[in-house]
């Protein structure tokens, strides 16, 4: 049996008021079906509407026209079943790490014992169990982002939406976060959608990579990617330097570079 649909977008468009009242067409004719368990990575030039699309999926804004559906019901406002990890951790500075991670379950009024079990599970999963009593400002940037991932997962969402969450991290921390995210995804039945500018990040994490055009953003290409299943600690370099990987990587880079050139004209 095919995996069930989690998200379905049809004829989706989004227009907003720009400077001096002019209308800006950000997204145009977006059609997308996302099935349970996929890891979708979304690539595209700057300003093409990737983050706008994520905001629509999260329920923060509504499309101008067309439909956005989650589990058969229209997306209408934020929902704990859709977890979001932003570019910045956005942790509550007055709460410690443990309280930040448990905030969502607490707002859902789960029993204290259940909240503790959930918090312990995800703090352990992201490697922050020893830092549970620390405030966010006492953590490094990478550790703060780990806490943000744990906070999103603690609500047990069906889909995790990630808006370039590793872009500001150094290379070693970024690779560590990618490994952690891949491990969490592989050990769950959750669906992930990640926005990134990094082709290597998309190919090393995604089971499907989508490329968006310059504004107005349209999905112009989608490829299935199997590299995330092959990349492990010992196979990482072997996979990234394989002929097939390099061929797909070059194809995606060429496509994005062309779109960037079109956008700058």
Secondary structure, DSSP 8 states (H G I E B T S, - for coil): ----EEEEEEEEEEEEE-GGG-EEEEEEEEEEEEETT-EEEEEE-TTSSHHHHHHHHHTSS--SEEEEEETTEE--S--TTEEEE-SS----TTSBHHHHHTHHHHHTT--HHHHHHHHHHHHHHTT-GGGTTSBGGGS-HHHHHHHHHHHHHHT--SEEEEESTTTTS-HHHHHHHHHHHHHHHHTSS-EEEEE-S-HHHHHHH-SEEEEE-SSSB-EEEEEE--HHHH--TTTHHHHHTSHHHHHHHHHHHHHHHHHHHHHH-
